[in-house]
Amino acid sequence: MPRAGDLMRLVVVEDHVLFAESLETALTLEGHHVDRVEVAAHATTTGLVAAALRSRPQVALLDLDLGAQTGLRLVAPLTQAGVAVVVVTGEVDEARWGECLRSGARAVLSKTGSLNSILAAIRRIGEGRAVMTHDERRRLLEAFHVESSSSRLVRGNLDKLTRREQVVLGHLMDGRPVREIARAAFVSEATVRTQVKSILAKLQVTSQLAAVGAAHSVRWHPTTGSDLEHGSNVAQ
């Protein structure tokens, strides 16, 4: 770890060009050597990691939302390569912040904060000091663990759905009403409503909205709706 006052090699992994340029300019004026990864030029996580490590950075400033990719997948490999990762994000979910810390990030900072807070974090890393307090880290990690427990329960319940129930839930997630689902499957509305009731019971919720919300909360991907669209017997 560099001593206080040493120049540092930094890499910025951020797909919002103006924000990335602002970081690059501010850090360069502080005297650091800064490289910026062109996120759009790399289609895979492996490619992004390789590009970020090319300049042998000591610190990586990483956004969570990298368009089609998530920056979270970069935290562990960068950390394992000896890079101090500071996540700078517009994400407000504390469970995701905690997940970043669990993956090895030194700190998570909000994009709504001041540029000085980012510069201060870099200085603290250069001085070998903690960026976040013990209480902050503990709170965020606890939020992650609580969310993880809840997510495991939801995923377990989703695994109980039959293939046909998965298809129906997928259509509910797409905003289709029971009548439209029944018409597409050439079955009665009563048949679909029975399946919806079974879905609610298995997910331990009391409404279609709650079922859809539970599925979205764990980024569940439903079975293809082709069974309904081609008129297969949804009641099987």
N, C-alpha and C positions, 0 to 999 in steps of 0.2 A: 504494500500500500504506500502511495507517495507521501512524503512529508508535507506538512503545512507549508504553503507557499509555492510548492512545486507546480509546474505546468502539468496538465493532464491531457490524455488522449481520450476524446469523447466521440461517441457515435449517436446520431439521432435517427430513430426508426419511427417515422411519422408520415402518414399519407396526406395530411392537411398541409399543403405547401406553404401557405402564409405563416402558419404556426411554426412549422419546421424552420423556415427561413429566419423567423424572429429569434428562435432558440439559438440557431447557428450564429447569427450576428452577435447576440448578447454574450454568448460563451466565448466567441472569438475575441471580443473586446476585453474580456476578462483575462485574456492571454492564453487560453486553452487551444489545443489543436482539435478541430472539430471536423468530422466527416458526416455526411448525410446519406442514408440509404434511399434509393429511389424505389419505393415499395411497389409501384406498378410494374417495374421491370422484373419482378421475381414472383413466379406463380406458386411457389411452394414454401412451406415453413423452412425446409432444409436450405433452400436458396436464400431466404432472408437471413437465416443464421450465418451462412457462409459469407454473405455480403457484409453483415454487421461485424464479423470477426476479421475481415480482410485487413483493416488498419490496426489490428491488435489494440482495441480500446481498453481503457481501464474502467470506464463508466459508459453504460448505455442508457439513453433516455428513450423510453419505449411507450408507444401508445397502445391501448388495448384494442381499439377498433381500427383495423388495417384493411378496410374494405371487405373483400371476400374472405379474409383471414382474421384470426384472432391473435393479438399480440401475446396472450397468455401462454401460447405454445412455445414462445421464444424464451420465456423467463428461465426455465430450468436449463436448457442447453447453454445459454449465455452464462448463467451462473456457474455451471459446471466447468466452463472454459475460463473461469477466473475473473469474469466481468461483474462489476457491481451494477445491478440493474435498478433503475429508478423508473417506475411506471408513472407516466403523466397522462391522466385520462379525464374524459368527460363523464365517465361512468359514475353513478351515484350509489350503486348497490354495494353496501359494506361487505357483504358476503363475497363478492368478486374481488374486492380489495384484499380481504383476508386470504383468498385463494392465491392471489399474487404473492403475498408474503410467504405462504406455505410453500410455494414453488421456488422460493429463494430470493425474491425481490428484497432489496435493502429498504425500500420505501415506496409508498404510493402517494402521489400528490394530485390534487385536483387542477384541471385546466382553468377553473374559475379563480384560482388563487393568483397571486402576483408573480411576475417574473422573478422578483427578488427571492421568493420562497424557493424557486428552483435553483437559483444561483447559490443560495445559502445551503441547500442540500448537497450540492456539488462540493462546496467548501468543507462541509462537515465530513464528507467521505474522504476528501483529501487529507484531512486532519486525523483520520482514523476514528472519528466519533460516530455515534449512532445518529441517524437522521430522525427516527421516530422514537417516542418515549416507550418505555416498557408497557405502560397502561394502554397506549394507543394500539400497539401491536397485539396485545392480549385481547382487547375488545374486538378488533377486526378478525382475529383468528377464531374467536368464539362465535362470531357471526357466521363465519364460513362453516364451522363444524355443525352449528345448528341447522344451517341451510342444507348441508350435506346429508344430515340425518333425515330431514324432511324429504329431500329429493330421493333418497334410497327407498323410502316408504312409497312415494308416488310411483317410482319406476317399478317397484315390486307389484303394486296394484295394477299397473298398466300391463305387466307381463301376464296377468290373469285373464286378460281379454282374449276371446276367441278371434280367429282371423276375421270373421264377418263383423264382430264388434269393433275391431280395430278400423275396418273400412268405414263403418258408420261414424265412429268418432272422428275419423279423418275428414269426412264430409261436414260434420258439425264444426270442425275447426275452420273449414273453408266458408262457413257462414250459411250453409244450405239448410233449409227447414226440413222437418220430417216429411212433409208432403212431397217435396222435390226428390228426396232420397228414395221414398217409396215408389214414385213414378219412374225414376231411372232404373230401379231394380225390378219393376213389374211385380211388386208385392203390395199388400195392403198397408195402410198407415199404421194399423194396429200391430202388424208384425214389426215394423220399425220401432214403434213406441215401446214394444216389449224389449227389444234389444237395447234401446236407450235406457230403460229402467235397469236392465242388467248392468249396463256400463256404469250408471250412477252408483249402484250397489257395490260393485267391485272397486270403484275408485273412492268409495266412502264419502260421497258428496251428495247434495240434495238438488242440484240444478244442472242443466246443460251448460250454463255459463261457467259454473264452477268446474265442471269436467273439462271443458275446453281450456280454462285457465290453468288447471293442474297439468295438462299435457304440454301447454306452452311453457310452463315454468321450468320444465326439465328438458326443453327443446326436443320433445318426442317427435319422431317422424313416423307418421301412420303408414300402414300398408297401402299400396296403390289402390285407387278406387276403381280399377278396371273391372272388378267383379260386378259392381253396380252399373257401370256404364255400358256393359255388354249384356245386361239383363240376366246375370247368373242368379241362382236362387239364394238370396241374402239370408233366408231363414235357416240355412243349413248350419 
